[in-house]
Amino acid sequence: MQTVTVPAGTFDTALISWRTGGQDSKVWVLDDFPFPIKAFTYVHVSSGIPPTEYEFELLDYQENVLVNPFANVKPFLPGKSLEGCTQNYELVDVKKATANFAYIMDVKYGPPNPEPGCEIEWFIGFKRNFADVQFEDQVQYDILVVDDDFTLPPIRSLAQEEGKQFLFAPAGFVHTNTIVKENPGIAHYVIYIYGTSPQYIVAPPEELDYLQIDIPIAGKQTPTPTSPKVPSWIKTTAGFWVDGFSSDNEFVNAIEFLINEGVIVLPPTASGGETSAEIPSWIQTTTGFWVDGFTSDEEFVSAIQWLIENGIMRIA
């Protein structure tokens, strides 16, 4: 028996103790009491200095409580972003070596197709490459989101979003949730491992490794706008017209082709009527800039579109 004093009072307790990594973990318990009076425990590690796992003490205790102290406490989900998100799902299982075979990653995440604004639930195990039943300890890591070319610095760093240089897994296992900020489509998540070292000591650079996990983000994808593609023969025809070797009608025919092919898109009010082959001379000058490469296809198409919509050029 051991008498301990905590903010809730003084108790005659039984001490449960065990040793790991050269340190003694201790838990003080009391018969017929629903939880420990006090605890100070260390993470079980196979090497190095074990970090603290739990440290707590009983702050208050009352007997014969007749009124529920939590009656006015409403359940709260962190953020409105969880409303409408999938709550029941199967986990995707990913077990494979990191890129340079320094670690075996045992990862589970869900839901399989998370939505923007919802959470991804992660279960991440960092295991030794020569014995995948043993967890690494004191792992310095991050969860990144990168582009298709794995460009660094990344698009996102979960550690930076929490104001940290890296995340820390003292026992080599992590259960965490992250909010999806990526657009619908394939998001490239990366578990980026800096190495194994105590929290305030820089990990050896040779231990750096990573595992990329591509996760399909649900939702309607917005197509990437593409610049209009003007066939090369249109530019050749326009060049002949600018240099005076072809008529206005031939240039107008080229513009009509672009409209019919959907390269130039006009509102219904801008179409109809008779084609005018009388084109102001300054349009010829503007087209010359495009032919000579001083303006882009997109700028040329936008200019012709504006001229037609404003009645300066009339195309049937």
C-alpha positions, 0 to 999 in steps of 0.5 A: 500500500502507498498513500498518495496526495492529489488535488482530490484528496489523500488516498491509501492506494495500491501501486502497480509498477513495471520497468521499460527502457530503464524507466519505471512506469507507475499507476496508483489504484484504489479498490472499488474505484472506477479509475486510477488515482494517479499515473505516470507511465512511459512508452515501451521502447526497444532502444533509446530513451522512452518518452512519457505516455500518460501523466495524470492525477485525480482532480476532484471526486464526490460521492452520492451525486444526484444531479448529472453534471453533464446534463446541459452539455451538448454533444459537439462535433469539431466543425460544421465540415463533418455535417453530411460526411460519411460516418460508416465506412470500410478502411482501405488497407495499405501495407508496403515498404517505403520508397527506400525500404527503410520502413514497413508501413502498415496504414489503414484509412477511410473512407475510401473516397473522402469528400472535400471538407470531410475527414480522413481517419488514419491508422498509421503503423511504422514498423521495422524493415527487418521485422515487420512485427516490431514497431519503430519508436520515437518517429518524427514524421509528417503527412504531406499532399504533393502535386503530380511531380512530387514537388517540394515544398509540398502543397500541404504539410499537416505538421505546418498546419499545426505549427510544428516542424514535424509530427511525433509518434512515440510508440510508432503508431498513430490514430489521427484525423485530417480534413480534406482540403483537396479538390475532387480527383486523385490527391497524392498523400505522402507519409514523410518520415524524417527518422527516429529520434527523441522529440527535441533531437534532429533525426539522422538524415540517412533515415529519411524515407516516405510512402505515397498513397493516392486517394480518390477525392469524391465529388464532381471534377471541374475540368481545367480550362484549355486555351483555344487551339487554332489550326495552323492553316488558319494562321497561314490564311490570316497571314496571306490576308494581312499581306494582301494576298487574299481577300476579306471573304477568305479571312471571313471564311476562316473565322466562320470555320473557327465558329463552326468548330467551337473555337470561337463561342458566341452568344445567340444574340451575336449570331445571325444576319448577313456576313459583312466582308467589309472589315475595318483596316485596324482589324488587319493590323491586330491580326498581323500582331497575332500572325507575327507571334506578338499575341497568343491564340487565346488573345486573338480568339477573344479579340475576334469574339469581342468584335463580333459580339459588338457588331464590328464584324458581322458573321452569319 
